[in-house]
């Protein structure tokens, strides 16, 4: 045979028994014969008894409708996640590559096409080898028995269940064709890493459809049913290769392939995708799930095999995850001994509001709380562009000059509020342009007084802010918590000539029958005049060039604004460049300080720049 059936000592999983030397009729063999005879008699009696027992309805196997995963695709139709209790995608037998079912039959049940559901020779051979080795090293179940066990019986281990399994397997063969049973088996079998069935396994291990698998990939999958965890190519690559060699040998011995094809398949390298259903796409998948639940039931998501096309961009998602990881790592390095902070990043297509990247935390596997959606945080000075836009829309001129000097404001109950600039620095009289570039707090308060609280609140709501905004003058300094997604979406209007699109992450949903349902997206709304939007965006470009956002400079066409809250609790940067608008937040979940000097310009702006640089590589 072309490949040695003797693996090296390094990769050997189970020692091979000594070669069979022929029968010698001694007491041990008589015991085996007596045991087999007794087993046959017991089975025969059990069959007669069980025939009249209440058994599961065998017809259910002919109407095979398993739970099928909802598959989430990125905008380029690549799978990025799934919604499933069992990740399964049913594929018709006719769409499987011809070698795929043959490989599984060769590995699991070589006499499948000859037996009638039970293979007496396999049972006897397994019993003999198990008795000789003193342990259960082989099983005698056919593919039909495995299908029966999976669909019709409980997982309990008992003689009664084994008898029922034998009866039902025989009856199943009378009702369904061999191809039908194999179709069920190949869609039902667990193949490790959370994948059920060959289609799900092909996507999990190789990032492709089952119909696109090569012989090398097929033979690797066909080796998994015996022990998916022990033969996982991701976790146990050497063991997986040993098992792959066994499958290729069996296929060659059965004449399915020739020796040359088997050898070429074994020597071919395998490109594994890893587990694409975890880590960077997890936050977005949870968002998609919540969106789907507004139109579908939870049972639909777990059972109906929906395919959800989304707006997410795989490369941008990777860039966002890396930028957040780098950013929180640098803050942690600067303040060793303190807990590592969290971060979130949202990137939207400026012209449409479609979500291109969503990262809700530093590590989804550690914490699934989506800070880009669920965490309303104080935006600090990042709120000021919305205030300035409302003022201009009310007719206040961009050339208006306001005094940048200490101010005292009555705050009720006889108290007085003294808003202050960062580092208590004041510049005297400033135009609105200079005040926004320098992020003057006292000018923002004076401008809010002049514009009116209710007008600013209504205008912020018009720009997509749904979080409640407190009706007092501290609003000018961004003290009302809002979500990163809403704030980033509002900024798209500045770079999109005053047009706002509500953010959306889904474009269409398809069912198993190919019916496509477009996902609704609200039409764009004009929330600012083109003149106001252009002025704000121009000033925000100066913020990057010579203001608080200088650490974001270097990206062509960049504009944006920083935000920092008291005691350095929250650090923000939201800005646009080219066709993207992205928002970054860095902070602690428990509202503790990031550390002295961790402003939006110092902690968040570099993350935004890092992300934007990666998107242009």
PABAVO-73262 format. One record per residue (C-alpha): residue in three letters; x, y, z. Coordinates in Angstrom, 1 decimal, decimal comma, m for minus. Each point is the difference from the previous one (the first is absolute). Layout:
[ala; [X; Y; Z]]
...
//
This chain:
[unk; [0,0; 0,0; 0,0]]
[unk; [1,2; 3,5; m0,8]]
[unk; [0,0; 1,4; 3,5]]
[unk; [1,3; m1,9; 3,0]]
[unk; [m2,8; m1,1; 2,3]]
[unk; [2,5; 0,1; 2,8]]
[unk; [0,2; 3,7; 1,2]]
[unk; [3,2; 1,1; 1,7]]
[unk; [0,4; m0,2; 3,7]]
[unk; [m0,7; 3,7; 0,3]]
[unk; [m3,4; m0,2; m1,7]]
[unk; [m1,2; m3,5; 0,8]]
[unk; [m3,4; 0,2; 1,7]]
[unk; [m0,9; m3,6; 0,6]]
[unk; [2,5; m3,0; m0,2]]
[unk; [m0,9; m2,4; m2,7]]
[unk; [m0,7; m3,6; 1,0]]
[unk; [2,4; m2,8; m1,0]]
[unk; [m0,8; m1,7; m3,3]]
[unk; [m2,7; m2,6; 0,0]]
[unk; [1,7; m3,5; m0,2]]
[unk; [m3,1; m2,1; m0,6]]
[unk; [m2,5; m1,8; 2,3]]
[unk; [1,2; m2,2; 2,9]]
[unk; [m3,0; m1,5; 1,7]]
[unk; [0,7; 0,5; 3,7]]
[unk; [m2,1; 0,9; 3,0]]
[unk; [0,2; 3,8; m0,7]]
[unk; [m1,4; m0,6; m3,5]]
[unk; [m2,8; m2,2; 1,4]]
[unk; [m0,9; 2,7; 2,4]]
[unk; [m0,2; 2,5; m2,8]]
[unk; [m2,2; m2,3; m2,0]]
[unk; [m2,3; m0,6; 3,0]]
[unk; [m0,2; 3,7; 0,7]]
[unk; [m0,9; 0,8; m3,6]]
[unk; [m2,6; m2,7; 0,0]]
[unk; [m1,5; 1,2; 3,2]]
[unk; [0,0; 3,6; m1,4]]
[unk; [m1,8; m1,1; m3,1]]
[unk; [m2,7; m1,8; 2,0]]
[unk; [m0,4; 3,0; 2,2]]
[unk; [m0,3; 2,2; m3,0]]
[unk; [m2,5; m2,2; m1,6]]
[unk; [m2,2; m0,1; 3,1]]
[unk; [0,4; 3,7; 0,4]]
[unk; [m1,1; 0,6; m3,6]]
[unk; [m3,2; m2,1; 0,6]]
[unk; [m0,8; 1,9; 3,1]]
[unk; [0,9; 3,5; m1,2]]
[unk; [m2,0; m0,5; m3,2]]
[unk; [m3,1; 0,5; 2,1]]
[unk; [1,4; 2,8; 2,2]]
[unk; [m0,7; 3,6; m0,6]]
[unk; [2,9; 1,2; m2,2]]
[unk; [0,6; 3,4; m1,5]]
[unk; [m1,8; 0,8; m3,2]]
[unk; [2,4; m1,2; m2,7]]
[unk; [m1,6; 2,3; m2,6]]
[unk; [1,6; 3,0; 1,6]]
[unk; [3,3; m0,9; m1,5]]
[unk; [m1,5; 0,3; m3,5]]
[unk; [m1,0; 3,6; 0,7]]
[unk; [3,4; 1,2; 1,1]]
[unk; [m0,2; 3,6; 1,2]]
[unk; [2,7; 0,6; 2,5]]
[unk; [0,9; 3,2; 1,7]]
[unk; [1,9; 2,1; m2,5]]
[unk; [2,2; 2,9; 0,9]]
[unk; [m0,6; 3,6; m1,0]]
[unk; [3,1; 1,0; m2,0]]
[unk; [1,3; 3,5; 0,2]]
[unk; [2,0; 1,3; m3,0]]
[unk; [2,1; 3,1; m0,5]]
[unk; [m0,6; 2,4; m2,9]]
[unk; [2,2; m2,2; m2,2]]
[unk; [m2,2; m3,1; 0,8]]
[unk; [2,7; m1,6; 2,2]]
[unk; [m1,3; m1,7; 3,2]]
[unk; [1,0; 1,8; 3,1]]
[unk; [m2,2; m1,5; 2,7]]
[unk; [m3,1; m2,1; 0,6]]
[unk; [m3,0; m0,2; 2,3]]
[unk; [m0,5; m3,6; 1,1]]
[unk; [m0,4; m2,4; 2,8]]
[unk; [1,6; m2,5; m2,4]]
[unk; [1,9; 1,6; m2,9]]
[unk; [m1,5; m2,0; m2,9]]
[unk; [m0,6; 0,9; m3,6]]
[unk; [m1,9; m2,7; m2,0]]
[unk; [1,3; m0,7; m3,5]]
[unk; [m1,8; m2,3; m2,5]]
[unk; [1,7; m3,3; m0,8]]
[unk; [0,3; 1,0; m3,7]]
[unk; [2,0; 3,1; 0,9]]
[unk; [2,7; m2,0; 1,9]]
[unk; [3,2; m0,8; m1,9]]
[unk; [m0,2; m3,6; m1,1]]
[unk; [3,1; m1,0; 2,1]]
[unk; [m1,4; 1,4; 3,2]]
[unk; [m2,6; m2,7; 0,8]]
[unk; [2,3; m2,6; m1,3]]
[unk; [2,8; 1,1; 2,4]]
[unk; [m2,3; m0,1; 3,1]]
[unk; [m1,3; m3,5; m1,1]]
[unk; [3,6; m1,2; m0,4]]
[unk; [1,0; 1,3; 3,4]]
[unk; [m3,2; m0,9; 2,0]]
[unk; [m1,9; m2,8; m1,6]]
[unk; [1,7; m1,6; m3,0]]
[unk; [m2,8; m2,6; m0,4]]
[unk; [m2,7; 2,7; 0,0]]
[unk; [m1,3; m0,7; m3,4]]
[unk; [m0,3; m3,8; 0,6]]
[unk; [m1,5; m0,3; 3,5]]
[unk; [m3,6; 0,6; 1,0]]
[unk; [0,5; 2,4; 2,9]]
[unk; [2,0; m2,4; 2,2]]
[unk; [3,4; m1,5; m0,9]]
[unk; [0,4; m3,3; 1,8]]
[unk; [3,6; m0,4; m1,1]]
[unk; [0,9; 3,5; 1,3]]
[unk; [m1,7; m0,8; 3,4]]
[unk; [1,8; m3,3; 0,3]]
[unk; [3,4; 1,5; m1,0]]
[unk; [m0,4; 2,9; 2,5]]
[unk; [m1,1; m2,4; 2,8]]
[unk; [3,0; m2,3; m0,7]]
[unk; [2,5; 2,8; m0,1]]
[unk; [m1,4; 1,6; 3,1]]
[unk; [0,1; m3,3; 1,9]]
[unk; [3,6; m0,6; m1,2]]
[unk; [1,2; 3,5; 1,0]]
[unk; [m1,9; 0,0; 3,3]]
[unk; [m1,7; 3,3; m0,7]]
[unk; [m2,5; 1,6; m2,4]]
[unk; [2,3; 1,0; m2,8]]
[unk; [m2,3; m0,5; m2,9]]
[unk; [m3,7; 0,6; m0,7]]
[unk; [m2,3; m2,0; m2,3]]
[unk; [m2,6; 2,6; m0,7]]
[unk; [m0,9; 0,6; m3,7]]
[unk; [m0,8; 3,4; m1,4]]
[unk; [m3,7; m0,9; 0,1]]
[unk; [0,2; m0,8; 3,7]]
[unk; [1,7; 3,4; 0,6]]
[unk; [m2,8; 1,7; m1,8]]
[unk; [m2,6; m1,9; 2,0]]
[unk; [1,8; 0,8; 3,2]]
[unk; [0,2; 3,7; m0,8]]
[unk; [m3,5; 0,6; m1,2]]
[unk; [m2,3; m2,5; 1,8]]
[unk; [1,6; m1,1; 3,3]]
[unk; [1,2; 1,5; 3,2]]
[unk; [3,7; 0,0; 1,0]]
[unk; [m0,3; m2,5; 2,8]]
[unk; [2,1; m3,1; m0,2]]
[unk; [m2,1; m3,1; 0,6]]
[unk; [m0,7; m3,4; m1,6]]
[unk; [m3,6; 1,1; m0,6]]
[unk; [1,2; 3,0; m1,9]]
[unk; [2,4; m2,1; m2,0]]
[unk; [m2,8; m2,4; m0,9]]
[unk; [m2,2; 2,8; m1,0]]
[unk; [2,8; 1,5; m2,1]]
[unk; [0,5; m3,3; m1,8]]
[unk; [m3,7; m0,3; m0,8]]
[unk; [m0,4; 3,6; m1,1]]
[unk; [3,1; m0,2; m2,2]]
[unk; [m1,3; m3,0; m1,8]]
[unk; [m3,4; 1,7; m0,5]]
[unk; [1,7; 3,2; m1,1]]
[unk; [1,8; m1,9; m2,8]]
[unk; [m3,4; m1,3; m1,2]]
[unk; [m1,5; 3,5; m0,1]]
[unk; [2,8; 2,2; m1,4]]
[unk; [2,6; m0,4; m2,7]]
[unk; [3,7; m0,3; 0,8]]
[unk; [0,5; 3,5; m1,5]]
[unk; [m2,7; 1,4; 2,3]]
[unk; [1,5; m1,5; 3,1]]
[unk; [3,5; 1,2; m1,0]]
[unk; [m1,4; 3,5; m0,7]]
[unk; [m1,4; 0,1; 3,6]]
[unk; [3,2; m1,3; 1,4]]
[unk; [2,3; 2,5; m1,8]]
[unk; [m2,2; 2,9; 1,2]]
[unk; [m0,5; m1,2; 3,5]]
[unk; [3,4; m1,3; 1,1]]
[unk; [2,0; 2,0; 2,5]]
[unk; [3,5; 0,9; m1,4]]
[unk; [1,5; 2,1; 2,8]]
[unk; [0,5; 3,7; 0,7]]
[unk; [m3,8; 0,4; 0,3]]
[unk; [m0,7; m1,1; m3,6]]
[unk; [m2,7; m2,4; m0,8]]
[unk; [m0,1; m1,5; m3,5]]
[unk; [2,5; 0,3; m2,9]]
[unk; [m1,1; 3,4; m1,2]]
[unk; [0,5; 1,6; 3,4]]
[unk; [3,3; m1,8; 0,5]]
[unk; [1,3; 1,1; m3,4]]
[unk; [m0,7; 3,6; 0,8]]
[unk; [1,4; m0,4; 3,6]]
[unk; [3,3; m1,6; m0,9]]
[unk; [0,6; 1,3; m3,6]]
[unk; [m2,2; 3,0; m0,5]]
[unk; [m1,7; m1,4; m3,1]]
[unk; [m3,1; m1,9; m1,1]]
[unk; [0,0; m3,8; 0,1]]
[unk; [m0,4; m0,1; m3,7]]
[unk; [3,5; 1,7; m0,3]]
[unk; [1,9; m2,4; 2,1]]
[unk; [3,1; m1,8; m1,3]]
[unk; [0,8; m3,7; 0,6]]
[unk; [2,5; 1,0; 2,7]]
[unk; [m2,7; 2,0; 1,8]]
[unk; [m2,6; m2,7; m0,5]]
[unk; [2,2; m2,7; 1,4]]
[unk; [0,8; 2,2; 3,1]]
[unk; [m3,7; 0,5; 0,7]]
[unk; [m0,8; m3,6; m0,5]]
[unk; [2,4; m0,9; 2,8]]
[unk; [m1,7; 2,1; 2,6]]
[unk; [m3,2; m1,9; 1,0]]
[unk; [1,9; m2,7; 2,0]]
[unk; [1,3; 2,7; 2,4]]
[unk; [m0,5; 3,7; m1,1]]
[unk; [1,9; 1,4; 3,0]]
[unk; [3,0; m2,3; m0,2]]
[unk; [0,3; 0,4; m3,8]]
[unk; [m0,7; 3,7; m0,3]]
[unk; [2,3; 1,5; m2,5]]
[unk; [0,0; 3,3; 1,9]]
[unk; [0,8; m1,5; 3,4]]
[unk; [1,7; m3,3; m0,9]]
[unk; [1,6; 0,5; m3,4]]
[unk; [2,3; m3,1; 0,1]]
[unk; [m2,8; m2,3; 1,1]]
[unk; [m2,2; 1,4; m2,7]]
[unk; [2,7; m0,7; m2,6]]
[unk; [0,3; m3,6; 1,3]]
[unk; [m3,7; m0,5; m0,3]]
[unk; [m0,1; 1,6; m3,5]]
[unk; [2,6; m2,5; m1,1]]
[unk; [m2,2; m2,8; 1,2]]
[unk; [m3,0; 1,3; m2,0]]
[unk; [2,1; 0,4; m3,2]]
[unk; [1,3; m3,6; 0,5]]
[unk; [m3,5; m1,3; 0,4]]
[unk; [m1,2; 1,8; m3,1]]
[unk; [2,9; m1,4; m2,0]]
[unk; [m0,6; m3,5; 1,3]]
[unk; [m3,6; 0,2; m1,0]]
[unk; [0,9; 1,2; m3,5]]
[unk; [m1,6; 3,4; 0,4]]
[unk; [3,2; 1,8; m0,9]]
[unk; [3,4; m1,2; m1,2]]
[unk; [3,3; 0,0; 1,9]]
[unk; [1,3; 3,1; m1,8]]
[unk; [m3,1; 2,1; 0,8]]
[unk; [0,1; m1,1; 3,6]]
[unk; [3,7; 0,8; 0,4]]
[unk; [m0,5; 3,5; m1,7]]
[unk; [m2,9; 0,7; 2,4]]
[unk; [2,0; m0,9; 3,0]]
[unk; [3,0; 2,1; m1,0]]
[unk; [m2,2; 3,0; m0,8]]
[unk; [0,1; 2,8; 2,5]]
[unk; [m3,2; 1,0; 1,8]]
[unk; [m1,0; 3,6; 0,6]]
[unk; [m2,2; 0,2; 3,1]]
[unk; [m2,1; 3,0; 0,8]]
[unk; [m0,2; m0,5; 3,7]]
[unk; [m3,3; 0,7; 1,8]]
[unk; [m1,4; 3,0; m1,8]]
[unk; [m3,1; 0,0; 2,2]]
[unk; [1,7; 1,4; 3,0]]
[unk; [2,1; 3,1; 1,1]]
[unk; [m0,1; 3,1; m2,2]]
[unk; [m3,5; m0,6; m1,5]]
[unk; [m1,7; m1,0; 3,2]]
[unk; [m1,2; 3,5; 1,0]]
[unk; [m1,5; 0,6; m3,5]]
[unk; [m1,6; m3,4; 0,0]]
[unk; [m1,9; 0,8; 3,2]]
[unk; [m1,1; 3,3; m1,5]]
[unk; [m1,3; m1,8; m3,1]]
[unk; [m1,8; m2,5; 2,2]]
[unk; [m1,8; 2,7; 1,9]]
[unk; [m1,0; 1,7; m3,3]]
[unk; [m1,3; m3,3; m1,4]]
[unk; [m2,1; m0,6; 3,1]]
[unk; [m2,0; 3,1; m0,9]]
[unk; [m1,4; m1,9; m3,0]]
[unk; [0,6; m3,7; 0,6]]
[unk; [m0,6; m2,3; 3,0]]
[unk; [2,9; m1,6; 1,9]]
[unk; [m1,0; m3,4; m1,3]]
[unk; [0,3; 1,3; m3,6]]
[unk; [3,6; 1,1; 0,6]]
[unk; [0,9; m3,5; 1,4]]
[unk; [m1,9; m2,2; m2,4]]
[unk; [m0,8; 1,6; m3,4]]
[unk; [3,4; 0,3; m1,5]]
[unk; [m0,2; 3,7; m0,8]]
[unk; [2,9; 1,8; m1,8]]
[unk; [0,5; 3,6; 1,1]]
[unk; [1,9; 2,3; m2,3]]
[unk; [1,6; 2,8; 2,0]]
[unk; [1,9; 3,3; m0,6]]
[unk; [3,1; m1,0; 2,0]]
[unk; [3,4; 0,1; m1,8]]
[unk; [2,2; m2,9; 1,1]]
[unk; [3,3; 1,9; m0,5]]
[unk; [m1,3; 3,1; 1,9]]
[unk; [m1,2; m2,2; 2,8]]
[unk; [3,4; m1,5; 0,4]]
[unk; [1,6; 3,5; m0,1]]
[unk; [m2,4; 1,3; 2,7]]
[unk; [0,6; m3,0; 2,3]]
[unk; [3,8; 0,5; m0,3]]
[unk; [m0,2; 3,7; 0,5]]
[unk; [m2,1; m0,4; 3,2]]
[unk; [2,3; m2,7; 1,3]]
[unk; [3,1; 2,2; m0,6]]
[unk; [m1,6; 3,0; 1,5]]
[unk; [m1,2; m1,5; 3,3]]
[unk; [3,4; m1,7; 0,2]]
[unk; [1,9; 3,3; m0,2]]
[unk; [m2,2; 1,6; 2,7]]
[unk; [0,6; m3,0; 2,2]]
[unk; [3,7; 0,3; m0,5]]
[unk; [0,0; 3,7; 1,0]]
[unk; [m1,9; m0,8; 3,2]]
[unk; [1,4; m3,4; 1,2]]
[unk; [m1,6; m1,4; 3,1]]
[unk; [m3,5; 1,2; m1,1]]
[unk; [m2,6; m2,2; m1,7]]
[unk; [0,3; 0,0; m3,8]]
[unk; [m2,7; 2,2; m1,5]]
[unk; [m2,6; m0,8; m2,6]]
[unk; [m0,6; 1,5; m3,4]]
[unk; [m2,5; 0,1; m2,8]]
[unk; [0,0; 1,1; m3,6]]
[unk; [m2,8; 0,5; m2,5]]
[unk; [0,7; 0,8; m3,7]]
[unk; [m2,8; 1,1; m2,3]]
[unk; [m0,2; 0,6; m3,7]]
[unk; [m0,4; 3,8; 0,0]]
[unk; [m2,3; 0,2; m2,9]]
[unk; [m2,4; m2,8; 1,0]]
[unk; [0,3; m0,6; 3,8]]
[unk; [0,8; m3,7; m0,7]]
[unk; [2,1; m1,6; 2,8]]
[unk; [3,4; m1,0; m1,4]]
[unk; [1,6; m1,0; 3,3]]
[unk; [m1,2; m0,5; 3,6]]
[unk; [2,3; m0,9; 2,9]]
[unk; [m1,7; 0,1; 3,4]]
[unk; [2,9; m0,9; 2,3]]
[unk; [3,6; m1,1; 0,2]]
[unk; [m0,8; m3,7; 0,1]]
[unk; [m3,4; m1,5; m0,9]]
[unk; [0,9; m3,4; 1,4]]
[unk; [0,6; 1,5; 3,4]]
[unk; [m2,9; 2,5; 0,1]]
[unk; [m3,0; 0,2; m2,4]]
[unk; [m1,2; 3,4; 1,2]]
[unk; [m0,2; 2,1; m3,2]]
[unk; [1,2; 3,4; 1,0]]
[unk; [m0,6; 1,5; m3,4]]
[unk; [m3,7; m0,5; 0,4]]
[unk; [m0,9; m0,8; 3,6]]
[unk; [2,2; 2,4; 1,8]]
[unk; [m1,2; 3,6; 0,2]]
[unk; [2,9; 2,2; 1,0]]
[unk; [0,6; 3,7; 0,4]]
[unk; [1,5; 1,2; m3,3]]
[unk; [1,6; 3,1; 1,5]]
[unk; [1,1; 2,5; m2,6]]
[unk; [m0,9; m2,4; m2,8]]
[unk; [m3,5; 1,3; 0,5]]
[unk; [1,0; 3,6; m0,9]]
[unk; [m0,3; m0,3; m3,8]]
[unk; [m3,7; m0,8; 0,4]]
[unk; [m0,4; 3,1; 2,2]]
[unk; [1,8; 2,2; m2,6]]
[unk; [m2,1; m1,5; m2,8]]
[unk; [m3,2; 0,8; 1,8]]
[unk; [1,2; 3,6; 0,6]]
[unk; [0,8; 0,6; m3,6]]
[unk; [m3,3; m1,6; m1,1]]
[unk; [m1,7; 2,6; 2,3]]
[unk; [1,6; 2,8; m1,9]]
[unk; [3,1; 0,7; 2,2]]
[unk; [2,8; 1,0; m2,3]]
[unk; [3,3; m1,9; m0,2]]
[unk; [1,8; 3,3; 0,4]]
[unk; [m1,7; 0,6; 3,4]]
[unk; [2,6; 0,9; 2,7]]
[unk; [m0,5; m1,3; 3,6]]
[unk; [2,1; 0,6; 3,1]]
[unk; [2,2; m2,8; 1,1]]
[unk; [0,3; 1,0; 3,7]]
[unk; [m1,2; m1,5; 3,4]]
[unk; [m3,8; 0,0; 0,4]]
[unk; [m2,4; m0,5; 2,9]]
[unk; [m3,4; m1,6; m0,8]]
[unk; [m2,9; m0,3; 2,5]]
[unk; [m0,8; m3,7; 0,3]]
[unk; [m3,1; 0,1; 2,3]]
[unk; [m0,5; m0,2; 3,7]]
[unk; [2,2; 3,0; 0,5]]
[unk; [3,0; m1,8; m1,4]]
[unk; [2,4; 1,3; m2,6]]
[unk; [1,8; m2,1; m2,7]]
[unk; [3,5; 1,1; m1,1]]
[unk; [0,8; m1,8; m3,3]]
[unk; [3,7; 0,0; m0,8]]
[unk; [2,2; m0,7; m3,0]]
[unk; [2,5; m2,8; 0,0]]
[unk; [3,1; 1,0; 2,1]]
[unk; [m1,9; 3,3; 0,8]]
[unk; [1,4; 1,6; m3,1]]
[unk; [m2,0; 2,9; m1,6]]
[unk; [0,6; 1,9; m3,3]]
[unk; [m2,3; 3,0; 0,3]]
[unk; [m2,2; 0,8; m3,0]]
[unk; [m0,3; m2,9; m2,4]]
[unk; [m1,9; m0,6; m3,3]]
[unk; [m2,1; m3,1; m0,1]]
[unk; [2,6; m1,6; m2,2]]
[unk; [2,8; 0,5; 2,5]]
[unk; [m2,2; m0,9; 3,0]]
[unk; [m0,8; m3,4; m1,6]]
[unk; [3,6; m0,6; m1,1]]
[unk; [1,2; 0,7; 3,5]]
[unk; [m3,0; m1,8; 1,6]]
[unk; [m0,8; 2,9; 2,3]]
[unk; [m2,5; m1,1; 2,7]]
[unk; [m1,1; 3,4; 1,1]]
[unk; [m0,7; 1,1; m3,6]]
[unk; [m2,1; m3,1; m0,5]]
[unk; [m2,0; 0,9; 3,1]]
[unk; [m0,5; 3,6; m1,2]]
[unk; [m1,0; m1,3; m3,5]]
[unk; [m2,6; m2,4; 1,6]]
[unk; [m1,5; 2,9; 2,0]]
[unk; [m0,3; 2,0; m3,2]]
[unk; [m1,4; m2,9; m2,1]]
[unk; [m2,4; m1,4; 2,6]]
[unk; [m0,1; m3,4; 1,7]]
[unk; [m3,1; m1,3; m1,6]]
[unk; [1,2; 0,9; m3,5]]
[unk; [3,3; m1,8; 0,5]]
[unk; [m1,8; m3,1; 1,4]]
[unk; [m2,5; m0,1; m2,9]]
[unk; [2,8; 0,4; m2,5]]
[unk; [2,1; m2,8; 1,6]]
[unk; [m3,1; m2,3; m0,2]]
[unk; [m0,4; 1,0; m3,6]]
[unk; [3,6; m1,2; m0,6]]
[unk; [m0,8; m3,5; 1,4]]
[unk; [0,6; 0,4; 3,8]]
[unk; [m2,7; m2,0; 1,8]]
[unk; [1,6; m0,1; 3,4]]
[unk; [m1,6; 2,5; 2,5]]
[unk; [1,8; 3,3; 0,1]]
[unk; [m0,1; 2,0; 3,2]]
[unk; [m1,4; 3,5; m0,4]]
[unk; [2,7; 2,0; 1,8]]
[unk; [3,1; 1,9; m1,0]]
[unk; [2,3; m2,9; 0,7]]
[unk; [m1,3; m1,5; m3,2]]
[unk; [2,5; 2,3; m1,8]]
[unk; [2,9; m2,0; 1,5]]
[unk; [m1,5; m3,4; m1,0]]
[unk; [m1,2; m1,2; 3,4]]
[unk; [m3,0; m1,9; m1,3]]
[unk; [1,0; m3,6; m0,8]]
[unk; [m0,5; m1,2; m3,5]]
[unk; [1,0; m3,1; m2,0]]
[unk; [3,0; m0,1; m2,2]]
[unk; [m2,1; m1,2; m3,0]]
[unk; [m2,4; 3,0; 0,3]]
[unk; [2,8; 2,5; 0,3]]
[unk; [1,9; m1,4; m2,9]]
[unk; [m3,1; m0,1; m2,2]]
[unk; [m0,7; 3,7; 0,9]]
[unk; [3,5; 1,0; m1,2]]
[unk; [m0,6; m1,6; m3,4]]
[unk; [m2,3; 3,0; m0,8]]
[unk; [3,0; 2,4; 0,3]]
[unk; [1,9; m1,9; m2,6]]
[unk; [m3,0; m0,7; m2,2]]
[unk; [m1,2; 3,5; m0,8]]
[unk; [m2,6; 0,0; 2,8]]
[unk; [m1,7; m3,4; m1,0]]
[unk; [m0,5; m2,5; 2,8]]
[unk; [m0,7; m3,8; m0,4]]
[unk; [m1,0; m2,1; 3,0]]
[unk; [2,7; m2,6; 0,5]]
[unk; [m0,9; m3,5; m1,3]]
[unk; [1,9; m3,3; 0,0]]
[unk; [m2,2; m2,3; m2,1]]
[unk; [m0,9; 0,2; m3,7]]
[unk; [m2,1; m3,1; m0,7]]
[unk; [m1,1; m3,4; 1,4]]
[unk; [m0,4; m3,2; m2,0]]
[unk; [m1,7; m3,2; 1,0]]
[unk; [0,9; m3,6; m1,0]]
[unk; [m2,4; 0,2; m3,0]]
[unk; [1,9; 3,0; m1,4]]
[unk; [m2,6; 2,6; 0,8]]
[unk; [1,7; 3,3; 0,6]]
[unk; [m1,4; 2,7; 2,3]]
[unk; [1,7; 3,4; m0,2]]
[unk; [0,7; 1,5; 3,4]]
[unk; [m1,5; 3,5; 0,4]]
[unk; [2,1; 3,1; 0,4]]
[unk; [m1,4; 3,4; 0,7]]
[unk; [0,4; 2,5; m2,8]]
[unk; [2,7; 2,6; 0,4]]
[unk; [m1,1; 3,2; 1,7]]
[unk; [1,3; 3,5; m0,2]]
[unk; [0,9; 1,0; 3,5]]
[unk; [2,3; 2,9; m0,7]]
[unk; [0,3; 2,5; m2,8]]
[unk; [2,9; m0,7; m2,3]]
[unk; [1,6; 3,3; 1,1]]
[unk; [m0,1; m1,0; 3,7]]
[unk; [1,3; m3,5; m0,7]]
[unk; [2,8; 1,3; m2,1]]
[unk; [1,0; 2,6; 2,6]]
[unk; [0,0; m2,6; 2,9]]
[unk; [2,0; m2,5; m2,1]]
[unk; [2,5; 2,7; m1,0]]
[unk; [0,5; 1,0; 3,7]]
[unk; [0,4; m3,6; 1,0]]
[unk; [2,7; m0,4; m2,5]]
[unk; [1,8; 2,8; 1,7]]
[unk; [m0,5; m1,8; 3,4]]
[unk; [2,1; m2,8; m1,5]]
[unk; [2,6; 2,2; m1,5]]
[unk; [0,6; 2,4; 2,9]]
[unk; [m2,4; m0,7; 2,8]]
[unk; [m0,8; m2,7; 2,6]]
[unk; [m0,1; m2,7; m2,7]]
[unk; [3,6; 0,4; m1,2]]
[unk; [0,8; m3,6; 0,8]]
[unk; [m2,4; m1,0; m2,8]]
[unk; [1,8; 2,1; m2,6]]
[unk; [1,6; m1,7; m3,0]]
[unk; [m3,1; m1,5; m1,5]]
[unk; [m1,0; 1,7; m3,3]]
[unk; [m3,2; 2,0; 0,4]]
[unk; [m0,3; m0,7; 3,7]]
[unk; [m2,4; 2,0; 2,2]]
[unk; [m1,2; m0,7; 3,5]]
[unk; [m0,4; 0,9; 3,6]]
[unk; [1,4; m1,2; 3,3]]
[unk; [m2,0; m0,5; 3,2]]
[unk; [1,2; m0,4; 3,6]]
[unk; [m2,0; m0,1; 3,2]]
[unk; [0,8; 1,0; 3,5]]
[unk; [2,9; m1,9; 1,7]]
[unk; [0,9; m1,6; m3,3]]
[unk; [m2,8; m2,5; 0,2]]
[unk; [m1,0; m0,1; m3,7]]
[unk; [2,2; 0,7; m3,0]]
[unk; [m1,7; 0,5; m3,4]]
[unk; [0,9; 0,8; m3,6]]
[unk; [m2,5; 0,1; m2,8]]
[unk; [1,0; 1,0; m3,5]]
[unk; [m0,3; m0,6; m3,7]]
[unk; [2,5; m0,7; m2,9]]
[unk; [m0,8; m1,0; m3,5]]
[unk; [m3,2; m2,0; 0,0]]
[unk; [0,1; m1,1; 3,7]]
[unk; [m1,1; 1,6; 3,3]]
[unk; [1,3; m1,7; 3,1]]
[unk; [m0,5; 0,4; 3,7]]
[unk; [2,4; m1,2; 2,7]]
[unk; [m0,6; m0,2; 3,7]]
[unk; [2,6; m1,1; 2,7]]
[unk; [m1,0; m0,4; 3,7]]
[unk; [m0,8; m2,3; 2,9]]
[unk; [m3,3; m1,7; 0,4]]
[unk; [m0,2; 1,2; 3,6]]
[unk; [0,5; 3,7; m0,9]]
[unk; [3,4; 0,2; 1,7]]
[unk; [2,8; 2,2; m1,3]]
[unk; [2,2; m1,1; m2,8]]
[unk; [2,9; 1,9; 1,6]]
[unk; [1,4; 3,4; m0,1]]
[unk; [0,3; 1,5; m3,5]]
[unk; [m2,1; m2,6; m1,7]]
[unk; [m2,0; 2,5; m2,1]]
[unk; [m2,0; m0,7; m3,2]]
[unk; [3,0; 1,3; m1,9]]
[unk; [2,5; m2,1; 1,8]]
[unk; [m1,9; m3,3; 0,5]]
[unk; [m2,7; m0,2; m2,8]]
[unk; [1,3; 2,1; m2,9]]
[unk; [3,0; m2,3; m0,6]]
[unk; [m2,3; m3,0; m0,1]]
[unk; [m2,1; 1,7; m2,7]]
[unk; [3,1; 0,8; m2,0]]
[unk; [1,3; m3,5; 0,3]]
[unk; [m3,3; m1,4; m1,3]]
[unk; [m0,1; 2,5; m2,9]]
[unk; [3,5; m0,8; m1,0]]
[unk; [m0,7; m3,7; m0,1]]
[unk; [m3,0; 0,5; m2,2]]
[unk; [2,2; 1,7; m2,6]]
[unk; [2,6; m2,8; m0,2]]
//
